[in-house]
Amino acid sequence: MMIEFHIPGEPVAKGRARSFIRGGHIAHHTPKKTANYESLVALAAQFHMAATRQAMLEGPLLLTFSAVFTIPKSWSKKRKAANDLVPEFVTKRPDLDNIAKALSDGMNGVVYADDSQIVKMSCCKFYGDRPGVWVIVARVT
């Protein structure tokens, strides 16, 4: 079994949860940008799962994704054309592992029961014309 879907828009990394004291107790707050992106991931996954009538995946899983970022406006036409033939990798923030955390947490309870089921990952980030994340989750056999 395999689930494959696209999340439109610029990829977002999982932000650090902030802790604070409220009424003598410690409380935690997830940044709004992170919560919104995880909701977008869940929505895209739910849409695909409903459209294909697939059940949640069970057992050990492989998460594969490609994060595509908008080409900087400062690039020349020649560099943009070269990127069409051989995409250039993004070596700037956000970190790839933080993007993976946002994706895996967003798919919790939708694609699989828990992200602890992910035992293997393959991912990359590069520049392209259509920003977004292309996700494949497959059962490891």
N, CA, C and O of each residue as an XYZ file, in Angstrom:
564
protein
N       0.835     -1.192      0.000
C       0.000      0.000      0.000
C       0.872      1.243      0.000
O       1.941      1.286      0.608
N       0.378      2.249     -0.700
C       1.115      3.495     -0.803
C       0.133      4.654     -0.878
O      -0.926      4.551     -1.498
N       0.501      5.759     -0.237
C      -0.306      6.968     -0.267
C       0.582      8.075     -0.822
O       1.699      8.290     -0.349
N       0.068      8.774     -1.831
C       0.844      9.821     -2.490
C      -0.033     11.054     -2.647
O      -1.132     10.966     -3.197
N       0.444     12.216     -2.166
C      -0.335     13.446     -2.292
C       0.581     14.665     -2.307
O       1.778     14.570     -2.038
N      -0.012     15.811     -2.629
C       0.716     17.075     -2.757
C       0.170     18.087     -1.764
O      -1.041     18.189     -1.565
N       1.076     18.835     -1.140
C       0.695     19.929     -0.244
C       1.130     21.220     -0.929
O       2.329     21.465     -1.065
N       0.184     22.051     -1.363
C       0.552     23.279     -2.071
C       1.150     24.339     -1.151
O       0.900     24.349      0.054
N       1.937     25.225     -1.739
C       2.494     26.353     -0.989
C       3.897     26.097     -0.482
O       4.407     24.978     -0.539
N       4.503     27.149      0.009
C       5.872     27.098      0.514
C       5.968     26.142      1.713
O       5.167     26.248      2.642
N       6.935     25.211      1.707
C       7.100     24.300      2.844
C       7.429     25.069      4.132
O       8.128     26.082      4.096
N       6.924     24.581      5.255
C       7.130     25.229      6.549
C       7.744     24.221      7.509
O       7.310     23.071      7.582
N       8.759     24.664      8.244
C       9.404     23.807      9.239
C       8.643     23.872     10.555
O       7.967     24.859     10.844
N       8.757     22.828     11.339
C       8.112     22.799     12.649
C       8.867     23.744     13.579
O      10.077     23.617     13.767
N       8.139     24.686     14.152
C       8.735     25.642     15.081
C       8.815     25.058     16.484
O       8.102     24.112     16.819
N       9.669     25.619     17.277
C       9.827     25.156     18.664
C       8.613     25.561     19.497
O       8.121     26.686     19.402
N       8.147     24.628     20.307
C       7.055     24.935     21.227
C       7.599     25.864     22.317
O       8.712     25.667     22.803
N       6.835     26.845     22.688
C       7.233     27.796     23.724
C       6.572     27.406     25.036
O       5.394     27.049     25.066
N       7.331     27.476     26.113
C       6.806     27.165     27.443
C       6.727     28.443     28.266
O       7.559     29.341     28.138
N       5.711     28.500     29.109
C       5.550     29.661     29.978
C       4.775     29.224     31.218
O       4.188     28.142     31.252
N       4.784     30.082     32.230
C       4.070     29.773     33.472
C       2.769     30.557     33.497
O       2.749     31.775     33.318
N       1.670     29.820     33.725
C       0.342     30.428     33.801
C      -0.340     29.881     35.047
O      -0.561     28.675     35.164
N      -0.670     30.764     35.967
C      -1.358     30.348     37.188
C      -0.541     29.356     38.007
O      -1.108     28.470     38.646
N       0.772     29.491     37.996
C       1.631     28.610     38.773
C       1.920     27.271     38.112
O       2.590     26.425     38.704
N       1.428     27.064     36.897
C       1.657     25.814     36.173
C       2.385     26.106     34.854
O       2.256     27.186     34.279
N       3.134     25.132     34.405
C       3.832     25.283     33.132
C       2.863     24.937     32.000
O       2.191     23.907     32.031
N       2.807     25.818     31.006
C       1.962     25.597     29.826
C       2.849     25.659     28.582
O       3.918     26.270     28.594
N       2.389     25.020     27.519
C       3.142     24.999     26.269
C       2.286     25.575     25.152
O       1.065     25.418     25.129
N       2.961     26.245     24.230
C       2.260     26.878     23.114
C       2.996     26.565     21.815
O       4.189     26.842     21.687
N       2.273     25.981     20.845
C       2.840     25.714     19.525
C       2.670     26.969     18.677
O       1.584     27.547     18.647
N       3.745     27.407     17.977
C       3.617     28.602     17.128
C       2.479     28.456     16.121
O       2.245     27.371     15.589
N       1.778     29.553     15.868
C       0.608     29.537     14.989
C       0.961     29.078     13.573
O       0.195     28.341     12.952
N       2.115     29.508     13.059
C       2.535     29.128     11.710
C       2.697     27.608     11.603
O       2.323     27.009     10.595
N       3.253     26.994     12.643
C       3.423     25.535     12.671
C       2.073     24.836     12.731
O       1.830     23.887     11.985
N       1.198     25.298     13.612
C      -0.133     24.691     13.759
C      -0.924     24.802     12.456
O      -1.599     23.852     12.060
N      -0.844     25.953     11.789
C      -1.552     26.133     10.521
C      -1.023     25.192      9.446
O      -1.801     24.612      8.687
N       0.311     25.037      9.379
C       0.886     24.170      8.355
C       0.546     22.706      8.625
O       0.232     21.965      7.694
N       0.605     22.283      9.882
C       0.238     20.903     10.209
C      -1.219     20.638      9.869
O      -1.564     19.530      9.456
N      -2.079     21.634     10.036
C      -3.488     21.495      9.654
C      -3.634     21.372      8.142
O      -4.466     20.604      7.658
N      -2.827     22.129      7.390
C      -2.841     22.039      5.930
C      -2.385     20.659      5.468
O      -2.959     20.091      4.538
N      -1.361     20.122      6.114
C      -0.868     18.770      5.798
C      -1.973     17.753      6.052
O      -2.243     16.894      5.212
N      -2.611     17.855      7.216
C      -3.693     16.927      7.567
C      -4.846     17.035      6.568
O      -5.415     16.019      6.169
N      -5.193     18.250      6.164
C      -6.291     18.461      5.217
C      -5.969     17.841      3.856
O      -6.816     17.174      3.261
N      -4.738     18.061      3.363
C      -4.339     17.482      2.071
C      -4.350     15.959      2.145
O      -4.775     15.291      1.203
N      -3.882     15.411      3.264
C      -3.868     13.960      3.441
C      -5.293     13.406      3.532
O      -5.602     12.382      2.923
N      -6.157     14.079      4.289
C      -7.548     13.640      4.424
C      -8.262     13.657      3.072
O      -9.013     12.738      2.749
N      -8.023     14.707      2.287
C      -8.638     14.811      0.972
C      -8.222     13.633      0.098
O      -9.058     13.020     -0.567
N      -6.925     13.319      0.102
C      -6.443     12.204     -0.714
C      -7.005     10.871     -0.204
O      -7.433     10.033     -0.999
N      -7.004     10.677      1.105
C      -7.491      9.422      1.685
C      -8.974      9.212      1.347
O      -9.394      8.098      1.036
N      -9.762     10.297      1.412
C     -11.190     10.192      1.097
C     -11.408      9.942     -0.395
O     -12.254      9.133     -0.777
N     -10.641     10.641     -1.235
C     -10.807     10.509     -2.684
C     -10.439      9.110     -3.168
O     -11.055      8.594     -4.101
N      -9.438      8.494     -2.542
C      -8.994      7.171     -2.973
C      -9.570      6.050     -2.108
O      -9.328      4.870     -2.360
N     -10.331      6.437     -1.088
C     -10.952      5.483     -0.159
C      -9.933      4.523      0.455
O     -10.155      3.315      0.534
N      -8.819      5.094      0.881
C      -7.774      4.285      1.501
C      -7.892      4.340      3.014
O      -8.314      5.345      3.587
N      -7.511      3.244      3.646
C      -7.488      3.177      5.106
C      -6.107      3.604      5.593
O      -5.148      3.652      4.823
N      -6.024      3.914      6.891
C      -4.729      4.278      7.468
C      -3.744      3.123      7.307
O      -4.111      1.951      7.392
N      -2.492      3.484      7.072
C      -1.449      2.480      6.904
C      -1.031      1.916      8.261
O      -1.005      2.625      9.267
N      -0.712      0.646      8.263
C      -0.269     -0.022      9.492
C       1.128     -0.576      9.284
O       1.571     -0.772      8.152
N       1.822     -0.827     10.396
C       3.150     -1.422     10.336
C       4.240     -0.402     10.072
O       3.992      0.803     10.129
N       5.450     -0.874      9.782
C       6.576      0.030      9.534
C       6.408      0.758      8.202
O       5.985      0.172      7.205
N       6.753      2.064      8.205
C       6.500      2.895      7.024
C       7.746      3.627      6.544
O       8.663      3.921      7.310
N       7.741      3.907      5.241
C       8.763      4.719      4.590
C       8.120      6.046      4.221
O       7.088      6.074      3.552
N       8.731      7.156      4.658
C       8.258      8.495      4.309
C       9.229      9.078      3.295
O      10.420      9.216      3.574
N       8.720      9.420      2.121
C       9.520     10.049      1.079
C       8.847     11.365      0.726
O       7.638     11.408      0.499
N       9.633     12.446      0.679
C       9.053     13.715      0.262
C      10.087     14.601     -0.415
O      11.287     14.515     -0.155
N       9.576     15.455     -1.295
C      10.373     16.472     -1.970
C       9.764     17.816     -1.636
O       8.601     18.069     -1.948
N      10.547     18.686     -1.000
C      10.103     20.029     -0.646
C      10.624     20.994     -1.710
O      11.832     21.129     -1.901
N       9.708     21.657     -2.393
C      10.077     22.567     -3.472
C       9.824     24.001     -3.014
O       8.723     24.345     -2.586
N      10.868     24.835     -3.112
C      10.798     26.222     -2.693
C      10.774     27.146     -3.910
O      11.287     26.800     -4.974
N      10.179     28.314     -3.742
C      10.102     29.303     -4.804
C      11.504     29.742     -5.221
O      12.378     29.946     -4.378
N      11.707     29.885     -6.522
C      12.988     30.374     -7.042
C      13.145     31.835     -6.635
O      12.229     32.632     -6.836
N      14.304     32.199     -6.062
C      14.509     33.600     -5.657
C      14.403     34.561     -6.844
O      14.834     34.241     -7.952
N      13.833     35.725     -6.602
C      13.659     36.716     -7.661
C      14.997     37.255     -8.153
O      15.084     37.781     -9.263
N      16.028     37.130     -7.346
C      17.347     37.643     -7.720
C      18.052     36.775     -8.769
O      19.070     37.192     -9.322
N      17.531     35.583     -9.051
C      18.160     34.704    -10.035
C      18.027     35.273    -11.443
O      17.013     35.879    -11.788
N      19.057     35.069    -12.245
C      19.023     35.497    -13.644
C      18.164     34.519    -14.459
O      17.858     33.417    -14.004
N      17.781     34.941    -15.667
C      16.993     34.068    -16.548
C      17.778     32.812    -16.902
O      17.212     31.725    -17.019
N      19.078     32.970    -17.070
C      19.937     31.840    -17.426
C      19.950     30.804    -16.297
O      19.865     29.601    -16.542
N      20.058     31.293    -15.053
C      20.080     30.382    -13.906
C      18.727     29.694    -13.723
O      18.669     28.514    -13.377
N      17.639     30.434    -13.956
C      16.296     29.839    -13.862
C      16.111     28.751    -14.918
O      15.535     27.699    -14.640
N      16.602     29.009    -16.129
C      16.498     28.021    -17.203
C      17.315     26.776    -16.886
O      16.893     25.657    -17.179
N      18.477     26.971    -16.290
C      19.313     25.830    -15.901
C      18.634     25.012    -14.813
O      18.775     23.790    -14.775
N      17.894     25.681    -13.925
C      17.187     24.995    -12.844
C      16.071     24.103    -13.385
O      15.726     23.097    -12.765
N      15.503     24.467    -14.541
C      14.464     23.639    -15.162
C      15.026     22.290    -15.596
O      14.336     21.273    -15.526
N      16.290     22.284    -16.046
C      16.925     21.045    -16.501
C      17.447     20.210    -15.332
O      17.207     19.005    -15.259
N      18.160     20.864    -14.425
C      18.720     20.187    -13.249
C      18.399     21.055    -12.036
O      19.055     22.074    -11.824
N      17.408     20.675    -11.238
C      17.030     21.499    -10.084
C      18.187     21.706     -9.107
O      18.974     20.800     -8.835
N      18.256     22.920     -8.595
C      19.309     23.280     -7.642
C      18.786     23.037     -6.226
O      17.663     23.416     -5.892
N      19.611     22.403     -5.406
C      19.217     22.104     -4.037
C      19.235     23.356     -3.171
O      20.044     24.258     -3.389
N      18.343     23.408     -2.191
C      18.265     24.511     -1.243
C      19.182     24.176     -0.076
O      19.024     23.136      0.563
N      20.136     25.052      0.202
C      21.059     24.815      1.317
C      20.827     25.817      2.441
O      21.652     25.945      3.347
N      19.711     26.522      2.381
C      19.387     27.506      3.413
C      18.234     26.991      4.267
O      17.684     25.920      4.010
N      17.884     27.758      5.271
C      16.772     27.393      6.134
C      15.478     27.362      5.343
O      15.375     28.077      4.346
N      14.514     26.599      5.719
C      14.414     25.781      6.928
C      15.150     24.455      6.793
O      15.392     23.964      5.690
N      15.499     23.888      7.947
C      16.191     22.607      7.986
C      15.260     21.494      7.508
O      14.062     21.499      7.788
N      15.834     20.551      6.788
C      15.067     19.439      6.225
C      14.408     18.593      7.314
O      13.270     18.150      7.154
N      15.121     18.368      8.423
C      14.541     17.544      9.489
C      13.347     18.218     10.156
O      12.434     17.532     10.615
N      13.339     19.541     10.217
C      12.194     20.244     10.804
C      10.982     20.235      9.870
O       9.841     20.253     10.331
N      11.228     20.209      8.567
C      10.124     20.050      7.610
C       9.529     18.651      7.783
O       8.310     18.479      7.778
N      10.404     17.659      7.934
C       9.949     16.280      8.132
C       9.100     16.159      9.402
O       8.101     15.439      9.408
N       9.484     16.851     10.466
C       8.707     16.809     11.715
C       7.310     17.388     11.509
O       6.324     16.821     11.979
N       7.227     18.521     10.804
C       5.918     19.136     10.553
C       5.034     18.208      9.719
O       3.840     18.072      9.987
N       5.624     17.574      8.711
C       4.857     16.655      7.864
C       4.388     15.432      8.646
O       3.212     15.071      8.601
N       5.312     14.801      9.360
C       4.958     13.566     10.071
C       3.928     13.831     11.170
O       3.038     13.009     11.390
N       4.039     14.969     11.860
C       3.047     15.301     12.886
C       1.694     15.642     12.258
O       0.651     15.316     12.824
N       1.706     16.289     11.105
C       0.457     16.636     10.426
C      -0.300     15.421      9.912
O      -1.526     15.454      9.802
N       0.425     14.340      9.595
C      -0.223     13.127      9.076
C      -0.657     12.166     10.180
O      -1.327     11.171      9.906
N      -0.277     12.459     11.428
C      -0.672     11.629     12.569
C      -2.186     11.483     12.630
O      -2.911     12.476     12.568
N      -2.658     10.266     12.750
C      -4.087     10.022     12.875
C      -4.852     10.134     11.570
O      -6.068      9.944     11.554
N      -4.161     10.440     10.461
C      -4.813     10.540      9.158
C      -4.265      9.461      8.227
O      -5.017      8.633      7.714
N      -2.965      9.478      8.015
C      -2.318      8.506      7.133
C      -1.909      7.267      7.919
O      -1.964      6.150      7.404
N      -1.503      7.468      9.157
C      -1.095      6.384     10.058
C      -1.501      6.750     11.476
O      -1.819      7.903     11.767
N      -1.485      5.761     12.348
C      -1.910      6.003     13.727
C      -0.932      6.904     14.475
O      -1.350      7.791     15.220
N       0.359      6.684     14.281
C       1.372      7.470     14.986
C       2.633      7.560     14.146
O       2.980      6.615     13.437
N       3.316      8.688     14.222
C       4.521      8.865     13.414
C       5.696      8.005     13.876
O       6.738      7.981     13.220
N       5.541      7.310     14.980
C       6.580      6.362     15.408
C       6.659      5.171     14.451
O       7.625      4.410     14.494
N       5.652      5.000     13.587
C       5.647      3.926     12.594
C       6.652      4.179     11.474
O       7.018      3.254     10.749
N       7.103      5.429     11.328
C       8.075      5.755     10.282
C       9.439      5.226     10.704
O      10.004      5.652     11.711
N       9.959      4.285      9.910
C      11.244      3.663     10.228
C      12.333      4.049      9.228
O      13.516      3.795      9.454
N      11.913      4.670      8.111
C      12.875      5.039      7.079
C      12.375      6.304      6.384
O      11.172      6.493      6.200
N      13.340      7.184      5.995
C      12.971      8.424      5.334
C      13.901      8.707      4.164
O      15.091      8.394      4.202
N      13.337      9.300      3.138
C      14.114      9.769      1.999
C      13.531     11.122      1.616
O      12.350     11.213      1.281
N      14.346     12.177      1.662
C      13.800     13.502      1.413
C      14.843     14.435      0.799
O      16.049     14.215      0.914
N      14.342     15.478      0.146
C      15.218     16.492     -0.429
C      14.467     17.808     -0.512
O      13.240     17.844     -0.426
N      15.223     18.897     -0.680
C      14.614     20.212     -0.876
C      15.368     20.917     -1.997
O      16.599     20.930     -2.034
N      14.592     21.504     -2.910
C      15.188     22.185     -4.043
C      14.281     23.308     -4.523
O      13.143     23.440     -4.071
N      14.800     24.119     -5.449
C      14.037     25.236     -6.007
C      13.237     24.777     -7.221
O      13.676     23.912     -7.979
N      12.053     25.371     -7.394
C      11.220     25.027     -8.538
C      10.160     26.081     -8.788
O       9.994     27.010     -7.997
N       9.438     25.931     -9.899
C       8.400     26.892    -10.280
C       7.143     26.775     -9.419
O       6.473     27.771     -9.149
N       6.828     25.550     -8.992
C       5.624     25.301     -8.193
C       6.002     24.901     -6.774
O       6.315     23.735     -6.535
N       5.983     25.843     -5.817
C       6.341     25.478     -4.456
C       5.317     24.528     -3.844
O       4.121     24.619     -4.123
N       5.796     23.631     -3.020
C       4.928     22.667     -2.352
C       5.731     21.462     -1.911
O       6.952     21.420     -2.059
N       5.037     20.496     -1.374
C       5.676     19.262     -0.927
C       4.945     18.085     -1.547
O       3.724     17.973     -1.436
N       5.693     17.213     -2.199
C       5.161     15.986     -2.765
C       5.517     14.864     -1.813
O       6.694     14.599     -1.569
N       4.502     14.202     -1.275
C       4.682     13.214     -0.206
C       4.276     11.822     -0.686
O       3.266     11.657     -1.371
N       5.083     10.820     -0.315
C       4.744      9.424     -0.534
C       4.987      8.697      0.783
O       6.073      8.778      1.355
N       3.977      7.992      1.254
C       4.115      7.146      2.441
C       3.799      5.716      2.005
O       2.725      5.442      1.470
N       4.733      4.825      2.236
C       4.553      3.437      1.791
C       4.913      2.474      2.916
O       5.711      2.793      3.798
N       4.322      1.316      2.866
C       4.586      0.272      3.849
C       5.924     -0.375      3.511
O       6.178     -0.690      2.349
N       6.780     -0.577      4.506
C       8.066     -1.240      4.318
C       7.826     -2.732      4.431
O       7.241     -3.202      5.407
N       8.283     -3.483      3.421
C       8.078     -4.921      3.457
C       9.405     -5.638      3.673
O       9.440     -6.867      3.733
